[in-house]
């Protein structure tokens, strides 16, 4: 698994977490938490931001 740091997000409470995305598998992690799967980096950023805000994975 070759995760790459692609950015960071901030939760409503003010905590900041790095976003990691694995280009091969598409897995997204916000900090150490699984946040979904995306085919592109821009989609991964969008889903990570949604996860950081709601703690829900987009299905």
C-alpha positions in Angstrom: 0.0 0.0 0.0 1.5 3.3 -1.1 -0.4 6.0 0.8 0.4 9.5 -0.1 -0.4 12.6 2.0 -2.6 14.8 -0.2 -3.7 17.5 2.2 -5.4 18.2 5.5 -8.8 18.8 6.9 -10.2 20.5 9.9 -13.1 19.1 12.0 -15.9 21.4 13.3 -14.3 21.2 16.7 -11.0 22.6 15.3 -8.9 19.5 15.1 -6.7 19.2 12.0 -5.9 15.8 10.4 -3.8 14.8 7.4 -5.5 13.1 4.5 -3.9 10.0 3.0 -4.9 8.5 -0.3 -3.7 5.2 -1.8 -3.7 5.7 -5.6 -3.6 1.9 -6.2 -6.5 0.8 -4.0 -8.3 4.2 -3.7 -8.5 4.0 0.1 -8.8 7.3 1.9 -7.7 7.9 5.5 -8.3 10.9 7.6 -5.6 10.6 10.2 -5.7 6.9 11.0 -9.4 6.4 10.3 -10.7 4.9 7.1 -12.8 7.5 5.2 -13.9 5.8 2.0 -12.6 5.1 -1.4 -12.0 7.3 -4.4 -10.7 7.0 -8.0 -9.1 10.5 -8.1 -7.2 12.7 -5.8 -9.8 15.5 -6.0 -12.6 13.0 -5.2 -10.5 11.8 -2.2 -10.2 15.4 -0.9 -13.9 15.9 -1.3 -14.8 12.7 0.6 -12.2 13.4 3.3 -13.7 16.8 3.9 -17.2 15.3 4.2 -15.9 12.6 6.6 -14.1 15.2 8.8 -17.3 17.2 9.0 -19.9 14.4 9.5 -17.8 11.3 10.5 -19.8 9.5 7.8 -18.5 7.7 4.7 -20.0 8.7 1.3 -21.5 5.5 -0.2 
